[in-house]
Amino acid sequence: MEELENIAPELSKMKKELPFKVPEHYFEDFSARLQMKLGAEEMEAPKKQSKIIQILKPALSMAAGFALLFTLAYWPLKLITPNQQANNETIEIDINDILYANMVEGIDQNSFYALLEEPGNLTQLSDEDLAVIVNSNSSEYDIYSETNQ
C-alpha cells in the first residue's frame, strides 16, 4: 500500500468500491418479467409465407430488375438516336468462293509458282486472287522482307 502511495498518491486515496450495482429488487420480480417477454414473443411470431410466394418472389424481383435496366438503357438511346435502326442486309456468298478460299489456303509456295508459270492459268488469276494467295500463305514479316530485297 505504501508503494502505491509513492507511485500514485491520487489513486491510493480512492475508495475501493464496485462501480456497477444491480438495481434494487431486480431478482425478486425477474421470473415474472421473463414470462411476460416470452409471452409477447410467442404472440409476435412471424407468419410463414406460402410456397408459391416464396418461389415467385425472386423471379418477380429479377423481372422487375430487368425491366428497370431496359427502361434506363433503351429509352434514352431511343431518344438520342430516333431514326437509326439496325441494318439487316443479308450477304450472299457463292459456294465457289468458299471452295476457292479453301483451295488457296492449302497451296504451298512451289505449287503457287508452278501455277503462275502455266500460261493458261495466268489469265484466270486476278490481282485480288494473287493478293489473297500471298496473304494467306505468308506473314506480314515475310512479305515485308521480300519487298525490301
C-alpha positions as CSV (number, residue, x, y, z in Angstrom):
1,M,0.0,0.0,0.0
2,E,2.9,2.3,0.8
3,E,4.3,1.6,-2.6
4,L,1.0,2.6,-4.3
5,E,1.1,5.9,-2.3
6,N,4.6,6.6,-3.6
7,I,3.8,5.7,-7.2
8,A,0.3,7.3,-7.5
9,P,-0.9,9.3,-4.5
10,E,-4.3,10.2,-6.0
11,L,-5.1,6.6,-6.9
12,S,-4.3,5.5,-3.4
13,K,-6.8,8.0,-1.9
14,M,-9.8,6.5,-3.9
15,K,-12.2,4.1,-2.2
16,K,-12.3,0.5,-3.2
17,E,-16.0,0.1,-4.4
18,L,-17.5,-1.8,-7.2
19,P,-18.6,0.7,-9.9
20,F,-21.6,-1.4,-11.0
21,K,-24.6,-2.3,-9.0
22,V,-27.7,-4.4,-9.6
23,P,-30.9,-2.4,-9.4
24,E,-32.9,-2.9,-6.2
25,H,-35.5,-5.8,-6.3
26,Y,-34.1,-7.0,-9.6
27,F,-34.1,-10.7,-8.8
28,E,-37.4,-10.6,-6.8
29,D,-39.6,-10.0,-9.9
30,F,-37.2,-11.4,-12.5
31,S,-39.3,-14.5,-13.3
32,A,-42.5,-12.5,-13.8
33,R,-40.8,-10.2,-16.3
34,L,-39.2,-13.1,-18.1
35,Q,-42.6,-14.8,-18.5
36,M,-44.1,-11.5,-19.9
37,K,-41.4,-11.2,-22.5
38,L,-41.7,-14.8,-23.6
39,G,-45.5,-14.5,-24.0
40,A,-45.0,-11.3,-26.1
41,E,-42.5,-13.1,-28.4
42,E,-44.9,-16.0,-29.0
43,M,-47.7,-13.6,-30.0
44,E,-45.5,-11.8,-32.4
45,A,-44.2,-14.9,-34.3
46,P,-43.9,-14.0,-38.0
47,K,-46.5,-15.6,-40.3
48,K,-45.0,-18.1,-42.8
49,Q,-45.5,-17.2,-46.5
50,S,-46.9,-19.8,-48.8
51,K,-44.7,-21.8,-51.0
52,I,-45.9,-20.1,-54.2
53,I,-44.9,-16.7,-52.9
54,Q,-41.5,-18.0,-51.7
55,I,-40.8,-19.3,-55.2
56,L,-42.2,-16.4,-57.2
57,K,-40.7,-13.6,-55.1
58,P,-37.1,-14.0,-56.5
59,A,-38.3,-14.4,-60.1
60,L,-40.5,-11.3,-59.9
61,S,-37.7,-9.3,-58.4
62,M,-35.4,-10.3,-61.2
63,A,-38.1,-9.4,-63.8
64,A,-38.5,-6.0,-62.2
65,G,-34.8,-5.5,-62.3
66,F,-34.6,-6.4,-66.0
67,A,-37.5,-4.1,-66.7
68,L,-35.7,-1.3,-64.9
69,L,-32.5,-1.9,-66.8
70,F,-34.4,-1.9,-70.1
71,T,-36.1,1.3,-69.2
72,L,-32.9,3.0,-68.2
73,A,-30.9,1.9,-71.2
74,Y,-33.3,1.6,-74.2
75,W,-35.5,4.7,-73.8
76,P,-32.6,7.2,-73.5
77,L,-30.9,5.6,-76.5
78,K,-34.2,5.8,-78.5
79,L,-34.5,9.5,-77.7
80,I,-30.9,10.2,-78.7
81,T,-31.0,8.2,-81.9
82,P,-34.6,8.3,-83.1
83,N,-34.4,7.3,-86.7
84,Q,-31.5,4.8,-86.6
85,Q,-32.2,1.2,-87.0
86,A,-30.1,-1.9,-87.3
87,N,-29.1,-2.8,-90.8
88,N,-30.4,-6.3,-91.6
89,E,-29.0,-6.8,-95.1
90,T,-28.1,-10.3,-96.0
91,I,-24.8,-11.1,-97.8
92,E,-24.9,-13.8,-100.4
93,I,-21.9,-16.0,-100.6
94,D,-21.2,-18.1,-103.6
95,I,-20.1,-21.7,-102.8
96,N,-17.4,-21.4,-105.4
97,D,-15.8,-18.5,-103.4
98,I,-15.7,-20.7,-100.3
99,L,-14.2,-23.6,-102.2
100,Y,-11.6,-21.3,-103.9
101,A,-10.7,-19.8,-100.5
102,N,-10.1,-23.3,-99.0
103,M,-8.0,-24.3,-102.0
104,V,-5.9,-21.2,-101.8
105,E,-5.2,-21.7,-98.1
106,G,-3.8,-25.1,-98.7
107,I,-1.4,-24.2,-101.5
108,D,2.3,-24.2,-100.8
109,Q,4.9,-21.9,-102.3
110,N,6.2,-24.3,-105.0
111,S,2.6,-25.0,-106.2
112,F,1.9,-21.3,-106.4
113,Y,5.0,-20.7,-108.6
114,A,4.0,-23.6,-110.8
115,L,0.5,-22.2,-111.1
116,L,2.0,-18.9,-112.2
117,E,4.3,-20.4,-114.8
118,E,1.5,-22.2,-116.7
119,P,0.3,-19.8,-119.4
120,G,-3.3,-20.9,-119.4
121,N,-3.8,-20.2,-115.6
122,L,-2.2,-16.7,-115.6
123,T,-5.3,-15.2,-117.3
124,Q,-7.6,-16.7,-114.7
125,L,-5.9,-15.2,-111.7
126,S,-6.7,-11.5,-111.0
127,D,-4.7,-9.2,-108.8
128,E,-7.1,-9.8,-105.9
129,D,-6.7,-13.5,-106.2
130,L,-2.9,-13.2,-106.1
131,A,-3.2,-10.9,-103.1
132,V,-5.4,-13.5,-101.3
133,I,-2.9,-16.3,-102.0
134,V,0.1,-14.3,-100.8
135,N,-1.7,-13.0,-97.7
136,S,-3.0,-16.5,-96.7
137,N,0.4,-18.2,-97.1
138,S,2.8,-15.5,-95.8
139,S,3.1,-13.5,-92.7
140,E,3.5,-9.7,-92.8
141,Y,7.1,-10.1,-92.0
142,D,7.8,-12.4,-94.9
143,I,6.0,-10.0,-97.3
144,Y,8.0,-7.1,-96.0
145,S,11.3,-8.8,-96.1
146,E,10.6,-9.9,-99.8
147,T,9.8,-6.4,-100.9
148,N,13.0,-4.9,-99.4
149,Q,15.4,-7.2,-101.3
